[in-house]
Amino acid sequence: MNCLVQDDIERQELEEALSTARRDDPVVVGMDDAKMLADYGASLC
């Protein structure tokens, strides 16, 4: 299991982590900063 814990994760670093997801080895991303989500172009419902 890998864990990225930092305030300034780069887009490429996140994309690399997400690209490793497999049906039998999923990736979970938890963020507690709505501004960071907005900066990555995610929309909040």
Phi, psi and omega in degrees: 000133176253151179220123176258114181234102178194162181274341188233052179293134180279152181304315181298321179297318177293316179299320179296318179296318180292330182290347180274354184296135176224159180306319181266001179213071185290166176245135177243131179241125176238129179229142178245020184232102181299327179297319179297319178298318179296321180297331179270005176083013178280144177259143180259132180264000000 
